[in-house]
Amino acid sequence: MGTETALKQTPLFEVYKKYGAKVIDFGGWALPVQFSSILEEHEAVRTEAGLFDVSHMGEVLVEGKDAESYINYLVTNDVTKLSINQAQYTAMCYPDGGTVDDLLVYKLGNEKYLLVINAANIEKDYEWMKQHVKGKMALQNISEDIAQLAIQGPKAESILQKLTEIDLSEIGSFKFAQHVNISGITDILVSRTGYTGENGYELYLAADKAVVLWEKLLEAGTTNGLQPCGLGARDTLRLEARLALYGQELSNDISPLEAGIGFVVKTNKESDFIGKSALTEQKEAGLKRKLVGIEVTGRGIPRHGYKVISQGGEEIGIVTSGTQSPSLKKSLGLALVSADQAEVGTPIKVEIRNKLIEAVIVNAPFYKR
């Protein structure tokens, strides 16, 4: 008892109980792991729609004449390619190529950007950003002022469309609209980046408006099967879609290339960026480790940190994430393994509770819409 007060809370904390949430400590935050059940919520997102509170995510505003060149030095992707109202997935790296964080960059204006970072990394990331400030620009950590809701699933668009006059179908993937009015709440940023493998939208708004919007969305979605969803389903959904989670697939000793998000690493962009030479070297020398999909064919579920063993009995890697896949009814995971053992079809073993369980390397993403 009494520990919950020490945990950070999102603006929606008070309404969790009303919807039957089971709350857990997630990286220092009191967040709902589930409302009904992980399976039910997962199924809702795959077939109808789910609503997530992702207000724990961090937001940093970067403004000024040198905002673009500063961000471009900080991240691996090329932000000069962004137009206004376009978002980009990217990573920040250490000089040795390890990952500080994976993040989204939103281009709000010619000299104005919003960086969306992982909740557990807010302080660390903000310190890192401050250490590398260059030129004429200002940084502002606005995480506390901003709430973020995500509505995901095949019916997400039609539910949200009931509450707004803008044409949502015009917001393409990794695009967004600013100053949107949803059900009388103004100034909402509506984007389409997704983290579930389904179509859907992220809604960034003033923290004090979050509860009202949450209620309005659930009300609008009653007839479409919209369900409030927790972190449990968010994790099984993103895992099936092979989307990386910081602290598991990415970390200070796992590079974006090793984690299979090499598409965000533009070693050929004109300007220098932190980690560029280390990542260039990794690319040229060939990766020693690769992230692969695994399917456990024996009994058991692969979990973060479990050892991966070759048929010959040597330790060749580690499971980064794993679950019993609700959509595919299989025991699936992602693992970082020696590159020479990473071929699809390679039989392997996973050490589950001191037993070596049969598994095989398979293609990922496991699920495609």
C-alpha positions as CSV (number, residue, x, y, z in Angstrom):
1,M,0.0,0.0,0.0
2,G,1.0,3.6,-0.5
3,T,3.4,2.8,-3.3
4,E,1.0,4.1,-6.0
5,T,1.5,7.7,-4.9
6,A,5.2,7.5,-5.9
7,L,4.3,6.4,-9.4
8,K,3.8,9.0,-12.1
9,Q,0.2,9.3,-13.4
10,T,-1.3,10.4,-16.7
11,P,-4.2,12.8,-16.8
12,L,-6.5,9.8,-17.2
13,F,-5.5,8.0,-14.1
14,E,-8.7,8.8,-12.3
15,V,-10.9,7.3,-15.0
16,Y,-9.1,4.0,-15.2
17,K,-11.0,2.5,-12.3
18,K,-14.4,3.5,-13.9
19,Y,-13.5,1.2,-16.8
20,G,-12.2,-1.6,-14.7
21,A,-8.5,-1.2,-15.3
22,K,-5.8,-3.3,-13.7
23,V,-3.0,-0.8,-13.0
24,I,0.7,-1.8,-12.9
25,D,4.0,0.0,-12.5
26,F,5.4,0.5,-16.0
27,G,8.8,2.2,-15.9
28,G,7.7,4.3,-12.9
29,W,4.2,5.1,-14.3
30,A,0.9,3.8,-13.0
31,L,-0.6,2.5,-16.2
32,P,-3.4,0.1,-17.1
33,V,-2.1,-3.3,-18.2
34,Q,-5.7,-4.3,-19.2
35,F,-9.3,-3.2,-18.8
36,S,-11.2,-6.4,-19.8
37,S,-8.6,-8.9,-20.8
38,I,-5.5,-8.7,-23.0
39,L,-7.0,-11.2,-25.5
40,E,-10.2,-9.3,-25.8
41,E,-8.5,-6.0,-26.3
42,H,-6.1,-7.4,-28.8
43,E,-9.0,-8.9,-30.7
44,A,-10.9,-5.6,-30.6
45,V,-8.0,-3.7,-32.2
46,R,-7.5,-6.4,-34.9
47,T,-11.2,-6.6,-35.8
48,E,-12.9,-3.4,-34.6
49,A,-11.1,-0.7,-32.6
50,G,-9.3,0.0,-29.4
51,L,-8.5,3.2,-27.5
52,F,-5.2,3.6,-25.7
53,D,-4.0,6.2,-23.2
54,V,-0.4,6.9,-24.2
55,S,-0.1,10.2,-22.3
56,H,3.1,8.8,-20.6
57,M,5.1,9.4,-23.8
58,G,7.4,12.4,-23.8
59,E,7.1,15.5,-26.0
60,V,9.9,18.0,-26.7
61,L,9.5,21.1,-28.7
62,V,12.4,22.3,-30.8
63,E,12.2,25.7,-32.3
64,G,14.4,28.2,-34.1
65,K,16.5,28.9,-37.1
66,D,18.8,26.0,-36.5
67,A,16.2,23.5,-35.3
68,E,16.4,21.4,-38.4
69,S,20.2,21.1,-38.5
70,Y,20.3,20.4,-34.8
71,I,17.8,17.6,-35.0
72,N,19.6,16.2,-38.1
73,Y,22.8,16.0,-36.0
74,L,21.0,14.3,-33.2
75,V,19.1,11.6,-35.2
76,T,20.0,8.9,-37.7
77,N,17.2,9.6,-40.3
78,D,17.3,12.6,-42.6
79,V,14.9,15.3,-41.3
80,T,15.7,17.6,-44.2
81,K,13.4,15.3,-46.2
82,L,10.3,16.3,-44.1
83,S,7.6,18.6,-45.3
84,I,5.3,20.5,-42.9
85,N,2.7,18.1,-41.4
86,Q,4.8,15.1,-42.0
87,A,6.3,12.8,-39.4
88,Q,9.3,10.5,-39.4
89,Y,10.4,7.6,-37.4
90,T,14.1,7.7,-36.3
91,A,16.6,7.0,-33.6
92,M,19.1,8.9,-31.5
93,C,22.4,7.1,-31.0
94,Y,25.5,7.3,-28.9
95,P,28.9,7.7,-30.7
96,D,29.4,3.9,-30.5
97,G,26.2,3.3,-32.4
98,G,24.2,2.1,-29.3
99,T,20.7,3.6,-29.1
100,V,19.7,6.5,-26.8
101,D,16.1,6.2,-27.9
102,D,13.8,5.6,-30.9
103,L,11.4,8.5,-31.5
104,L,9.1,10.3,-33.9
105,V,9.9,13.7,-35.4
106,Y,6.9,15.9,-36.4
107,K,7.6,18.9,-38.6
108,L,5.1,21.5,-37.3
109,G,6.5,24.5,-39.2
110,N,9.7,25.6,-41.0
111,E,11.5,26.2,-37.7
112,K,9.3,24.2,-35.4
113,Y,9.4,20.5,-34.6
114,L,7.9,18.1,-32.0
115,L,9.9,15.1,-30.9
116,V,8.0,12.3,-29.3
117,I,10.1,10.1,-27.1
118,N,9.6,7.1,-24.8
119,A,8.2,7.6,-21.3
120,A,11.0,5.8,-19.4
121,N,13.6,7.9,-21.3
122,I,12.2,11.4,-20.9
123,E,14.8,12.7,-18.4
124,K,17.8,10.9,-20.1
125,D,16.8,12.0,-23.6
126,Y,16.2,15.6,-22.5
127,E,19.6,15.7,-20.9
128,W,21.2,14.3,-24.0
129,M,19.4,16.9,-26.2
130,K,20.5,19.7,-24.0
131,Q,24.2,18.5,-24.1
132,H,24.2,18.7,-27.9
133,V,22.4,22.0,-28.4
134,K,23.9,23.8,-31.5
135,G,23.1,27.1,-33.1
136,K,20.1,29.3,-32.7
137,M,17.3,27.2,-31.3
138,A,15.3,26.5,-28.1
139,L,14.3,23.2,-26.5
140,Q,11.3,22.8,-24.3
141,N,10.2,19.6,-22.5
142,I,6.3,19.9,-22.7
143,S,5.6,16.3,-21.7
144,E,3.5,17.3,-18.7
145,D,1.3,19.6,-20.7
146,I,0.4,17.1,-23.4
147,A,-1.8,14.1,-23.3
148,Q,-1.9,11.5,-26.1
149,L,-4.7,9.1,-27.0
150,A,-4.4,6.5,-29.7
151,I,-7.4,5.0,-31.5
152,Q,-6.4,1.9,-33.5
153,G,-8.1,-0.7,-35.6
154,P,-10.1,-1.2,-38.8
155,K,-13.0,0.9,-37.4
156,A,-10.9,3.7,-35.9
157,E,-11.4,6.0,-38.9
158,S,-15.2,5.8,-39.0
159,I,-15.5,6.3,-35.2
160,L,-13.2,9.4,-35.2
161,Q,-14.9,10.7,-38.3
162,K,-18.2,11.0,-36.4
163,L,-16.6,13.6,-34.2
164,T,-14.7,15.8,-36.6
165,E,-15.2,17.8,-39.8
166,I,-11.8,17.3,-41.3
167,D,-11.6,14.4,-43.8
168,L,-9.5,11.8,-42.0
169,S,-8.9,9.8,-45.1
170,E,-6.7,12.6,-46.3
171,I,-4.2,12.0,-43.5
172,G,-1.8,9.5,-45.1
173,S,0.6,7.3,-43.2
174,F,3.2,9.3,-41.2
175,K,1.3,12.5,-42.0
176,F,-0.7,14.7,-39.5
177,A,-3.1,17.6,-39.3
178,Q,-2.8,20.4,-36.7
179,H,-5.4,22.5,-34.8
180,V,-8.1,19.9,-35.4
181,N,-11.5,20.3,-33.6
182,I,-12.8,17.0,-32.3
183,S,-16.2,17.1,-30.7
184,G,-15.7,20.8,-29.6
185,I,-12.2,20.2,-28.2
186,T,-9.9,22.4,-30.3
187,D,-6.2,22.5,-31.1
188,I,-5.7,18.7,-31.4
189,L,-2.9,17.3,-33.5
190,V,-4.1,14.2,-35.3
191,S,-1.4,11.9,-36.8
192,R,-1.2,8.5,-38.3
193,T,1.9,6.6,-37.3
194,G,0.5,3.6,-35.4
195,Y,2.1,1.0,-33.2
196,T,-0.3,-1.9,-33.6
197,G,0.0,-3.0,-37.2
198,E,-3.5,-1.5,-37.8
199,N,-4.8,1.7,-39.2
200,G,-5.5,4.4,-36.6
201,Y,-4.7,7.8,-35.2
202,E,-2.8,9.5,-32.4
203,L,-4.4,12.5,-30.8
204,Y,-2.1,15.0,-29.1
205,L,-3.9,17.5,-26.9
206,A,-3.8,19.7,-23.8
207,A,-3.5,17.4,-20.7
208,D,-6.6,18.9,-19.1
209,K,-8.8,18.0,-22.0
210,A,-7.8,14.3,-22.1
211,V,-10.6,12.9,-19.9
212,V,-13.4,14.6,-21.9
213,L,-12.0,13.3,-25.2
214,W,-11.5,9.8,-23.8
215,E,-15.2,9.7,-22.8
216,K,-16.4,11.2,-26.1
217,L,-14.5,8.7,-28.1
218,L,-15.7,5.7,-26.2
219,E,-19.3,7.0,-26.5
220,A,-18.9,7.5,-30.2
221,G,-17.5,4.0,-30.6
222,T,-20.1,2.1,-28.6
223,T,-21.9,0.8,-31.7
224,N,-18.6,0.0,-33.4
225,G,-17.1,-2.2,-30.7
226,L,-14.5,0.3,-29.5
227,Q,-12.9,-0.9,-26.3
228,P,-10.4,0.8,-23.9
229,C,-7.1,-1.0,-24.1
230,G,-4.1,-1.4,-21.9
231,L,-0.4,-1.9,-22.3
232,G,-0.7,-5.7,-22.4
233,A,-2.6,-5.6,-25.8
234,R,-0.4,-2.8,-27.0
235,D,2.6,-5.1,-26.5
236,T,1.1,-8.2,-28.2
237,L,-0.1,-6.1,-31.1
238,R,3.2,-4.3,-31.7
239,L,5.1,-7.6,-31.3
240,E,3.0,-9.4,-34.0
241,A,3.8,-6.4,-36.3
242,R,7.5,-6.6,-35.4
243,L,7.7,-3.1,-34.0
244,A,10.6,-2.4,-31.7
245,L,10.3,-1.6,-28.0
246,Y,13.0,0.5,-26.4
247,G,14.6,-1.5,-23.5
248,Q,14.0,-4.7,-25.4
249,E,14.8,-4.6,-29.1
250,L,16.7,-1.4,-28.8
251,S,19.1,-0.3,-26.0
252,N,22.4,1.5,-25.3
253,D,24.2,-1.6,-26.5
254,I,21.9,-2.5,-29.4
255,S,22.2,-0.4,-32.5
256,P,19.2,0.5,-34.8
257,L,20.9,-1.7,-37.5
258,E,21.1,-4.7,-35.3
259,A,17.5,-4.1,-34.2
260,G,16.3,-4.3,-37.8
261,I,15.3,-0.7,-38.2
262,G,18.2,0.1,-40.6
263,F,15.7,2.0,-42.8
264,V,15.9,4.9,-40.3
265,V,19.7,5.0,-40.5
266,K,20.8,7.3,-43.3
267,T,24.6,7.0,-43.2
268,N,24.7,8.7,-46.6
269,K,23.0,11.9,-45.5
270,E,25.1,15.0,-46.2
271,S,25.4,16.2,-42.6
272,D,27.3,14.5,-39.8
273,F,25.2,12.9,-37.0
274,I,26.1,11.3,-33.6
275,G,27.0,7.6,-34.2
276,K,27.5,8.0,-38.0
277,S,31.0,6.5,-38.2
278,A,30.2,3.6,-35.9
279,L,27.0,2.8,-37.8
280,T,28.8,3.2,-41.2
281,E,31.4,0.7,-40.0
282,Q,28.7,-1.7,-38.8
283,K,27.1,-1.5,-42.3
284,E,30.4,-2.0,-44.1
285,A,31.8,-4.8,-42.0
286,G,28.5,-6.6,-41.9
287,L,26.4,-7.1,-38.7
288,K,27.6,-9.6,-36.1
289,R,24.1,-9.8,-34.6
290,K,20.6,-9.6,-36.1
291,L,17.1,-9.4,-34.9
292,V,15.0,-12.3,-36.0
293,G,11.5,-13.7,-35.6
294,I,11.3,-17.0,-33.7
295,E,8.5,-19.5,-33.2
296,V,8.7,-21.9,-30.2
297,T,7.4,-25.3,-31.5
298,G,7.8,-27.1,-28.2
299,R,5.9,-26.2,-25.0
300,G,6.5,-22.8,-23.5
301,I,6.6,-19.0,-24.2
302,P,9.8,-17.2,-25.1
303,R,10.3,-14.2,-22.7
304,H,12.7,-11.2,-22.6
305,G,16.1,-12.3,-21.5
306,Y,15.8,-16.0,-22.3
307,K,18.9,-17.6,-23.9
308,V,18.8,-18.8,-27.5
309,I,20.9,-21.9,-28.1
310,S,22.1,-23.4,-31.4
311,Q,21.4,-27.0,-32.4
312,G,25.1,-27.6,-31.6
313,G,24.5,-26.4,-28.0
314,E,26.2,-23.0,-28.1
315,E,24.6,-19.8,-26.8
316,I,23.9,-17.7,-29.9
317,G,21.7,-15.0,-28.6
318,I,18.9,-13.7,-26.4
319,V,15.1,-13.3,-26.7
320,T,14.2,-9.6,-26.7
321,S,10.4,-10.0,-26.6
322,G,8.0,-12.9,-26.7
323,T,4.4,-13.9,-26.2
324,Q,1.6,-16.3,-27.0
325,S,0.3,-14.5,-30.1
326,P,-3.4,-13.9,-29.8
327,S,-3.9,-13.5,-33.6
328,L,-1.8,-16.5,-34.7
329,K,-2.3,-18.8,-31.7
330,K,1.4,-19.5,-31.7
331,S,4.3,-19.0,-29.3
332,L,6.3,-16.2,-31.0
333,G,9.2,-13.9,-30.1
334,L,11.9,-11.6,-31.4
335,A,15.5,-12.5,-30.7
336,L,18.9,-11.0,-31.2
337,V,21.2,-13.7,-32.5
338,S,24.6,-14.3,-34.2
339,A,24.3,-13.2,-37.8
340,D,25.6,-16.5,-39.0
341,Q,22.7,-18.3,-37.3
342,A,20.0,-15.9,-38.4
343,E,18.6,-17.6,-41.5
344,V,14.9,-18.2,-41.7
345,G,14.3,-22.0,-41.1
346,T,17.2,-22.5,-38.8
347,P,16.3,-24.8,-36.0
348,I,17.2,-23.4,-32.5
349,K,16.4,-24.0,-28.9
350,V,15.2,-21.5,-26.3
351,E,16.1,-22.0,-22.6
352,I,12.7,-21.8,-20.8
353,R,12.8,-22.5,-17.1
354,N,16.1,-24.5,-17.3
355,K,14.8,-26.6,-20.2
356,L,15.9,-26.4,-23.8
357,I,12.7,-26.1,-25.9
358,E,12.6,-26.6,-29.7
359,A,12.1,-23.4,-31.8
360,V,12.8,-22.2,-35.3
361,I,13.7,-18.9,-36.9
362,V,10.8,-17.5,-38.9
363,N,9.9,-14.5,-41.0
364,A,8.7,-11.4,-39.2
365,P,6.4,-9.3,-39.0
366,F,4.3,-12.3,-38.0
367,Y,1.1,-10.3,-38.7
368,K,0.3,-8.1,-41.7
369,R,-2.9,-6.2,-42.1
